[in-house]
Structure formats: C-alpha cells, structure tokens
C-alpha cells in the first residue's frame, strides 16, 4: 500500500506552510507546483532536508510541470495573488480568475480523481470557477474559509472568557467576506452557551451583547486585520492549518464536521451556489451537509452573505 499523495498548486506563503505541515504530520508524499522556476524546488528541498530532525518520512518534490501531480489524492490550490492593505478579497477576482482557469485545467488533465480544496481568493468565486472548469462532482471541489473564520471567532471568545481555545466551540457560515455569519447562538464552552457566560461575567445583558457584537465584528474583519499589519500579503499560517484539517479528514476518512465552502442545492434556502456550511469530510470529499434551522436573524444574515456571493459569482458570467 503506497502513501497518499497531496499536491499543492502555488508555492507561495500558504503553499510553503502547507508543505511543512503535510510533512510534519506524515499525511503522505507532497508535490508543490508553481510557475516560478526554482521556487517550489527550493522550498521542498529545504523542508526535505530536515526530515531526520523533524522525524518524518515523506517524499517532497517541487515542480513546474503539471505532469508531476498525477495520481494525487488531494490537491490544495493557493495559486493567485493575495490582497494588500486597502484591498477587498473581491478586488482579486480578475487576476485570480485567469490563474484559476489555468490551474483547474492542469488539475483536470493530470489529477482527474483528486479531491480539490481551494484557498485562493475571492474564495467562493474561485471554488465555483474551479469546479466549472474541472467538471468534477461538487463533492470533490470544495473551499477552505469556514475553518479559519471559525477558528478566529473561537480565539476571540477564548481570550475574552480566559479559557482554553480547546474548550470553545463555534462556527461561522456563509461566504468568505465581511458579511460572513458567526453563529452566536451555538457558540459554547464545552456546551455552555457563550452568551450565558458573558452575561454572568458582566452581570448585564446589554454589556454582554456589546462584547459579543465586538467579537463578531472582529471575526468578520480578521483577515483584513492581519493584512493591515503585514502590509505585504495576507494571513498564511492560519489558512494553511485550516486547509490541512480538511485534507487530513479526507485522507484519513475521519468524517470530521468542518465548516466548508460547499455547493448547495436547496440547503439553507440556497440553490446553485458555493457557500460555507457544516459538512462531513471523508474519503469521498463532502459526504454530507449538515443542515439545521436558522432563526430569523441568522437567516437574514445568511441571505445577505449569500447575496454578496451571488453578486460576485454572477459577475464572472460562467
Ligand atoms: P503568495 O505568497 O503570493 O503565493 C501565491 C503563489 O501562487 C505564488 O508563489 C505564485 O508564483 C503562484 N502562482 C501565480 N500564478 C500561478 C499559476 N498560474 N499557477 C501556479 N502558481 C501560480 O500568496 P499566499 O500564499 O499568501 O495566498 C494565496 C492565495 O490565498 C491568495 O489568493 C490569498 O488571497 C488567498 N488566501 C485565502 C485565505 C482563505 O482563508 C480563503 C486566507 C489567506 C489567503
């Protein structure tokens, strides 16, 4: 039985961290593709040379040829420009659509049985484009956004309550934009509602709501907060870790429930668009979408977020 094979399309900031995490966790052999000559080869050689120190067995290869991605089990796409301060994710659509078109053609030709996880922005539009061009089933083309957006929400809650991030559970739904939907009602510390804990802490319902609203706002703008600090690019450690959680669930058939950018066919009242929802990820990709009833306020936020996704996706005229 051979090792699993993971191909990374894009060897930039996120691509480099993805490769290192794949190796450290021994998820399989890794190929990194980039159009820049020497970049993927250099990064993979650099990581491979500490296998003895980090104690991993994996073959790591950098390449400028799509042929090397053949027989991949999972392909993770980060090819594309990141945003700079002052830019929205949507500002990247023109340039990244061109890149995604060539990437998806490469995947279609050389890794037709793979499960593809897209990270390139604007996320919801790039996943849609990738699926259209590859023609792969919807269950095999998905996007990473919700794991990261949820992790950011969880982090802010844990800091506010002074508890371990490991004991906080929370999720965001919707598109990967400023209208994403952090689900306040289901945020909990080991099952105890976060709102109840905030009300206990502040002994004041209005203050608790104000604190939660601020965390929701920070979550929605968290990507931009990092961009403003870095000035030369966007977050890269956290999106890489988030995509690896999805890839690991697929490669190990763990069936984890992770917020995933999935193609919806009626779920949550959305038809024919990729939007972030809780999904079961296993060896077949998206194996189930876990639907549940949103309350009126959540549905309104979801509708607004989906409207933003629709506007952007429709502008591509696919
Ligand atoms: P960066 O470090 O610039 O890496 C992008 C890489 O793509 C570079 O090495 C390029 O050479 C390469 N590339 C360009 N064109 C092609 C092509 N045609 N084929 C193959 N490779 C190509 O960016 P990054 O790694 O920081 O970010 C990558 C993408 O992820 C950007 O679009 C970001 O906006 C996006 N991103 C998404 C999230 C999400 O959570 C969804 C978070 C952070 C960044």
Boltz pocket constraint, residues with backbone or C-beta under 6 A from the ligand:
constraints:
  - pocket:
      binder: B
      contacts: [[A, 9], [A, 10], [A, 11], [A, 12], [A, 13], [A, 14], [A, 15], [A, 33], [A, 34], [A, 35], [A, 36], [A, 39], [A, 77], [A, 78], [A, 79], [A, 80], [A, 81], [A, 82], [A, 83], [A, 92], [A, 96], [A, 98], [A, 99], [A, 102], [A, 103], [A, 118], [A, 119], [A, 120], [A, 121], [A, 122], [A, 123], [A, 144], [A, 145], [A, 148], [A, 176], [A, 233], [A, 234], [A, 235], [A, 236], [A, 239]]
      max_distance: 6.0
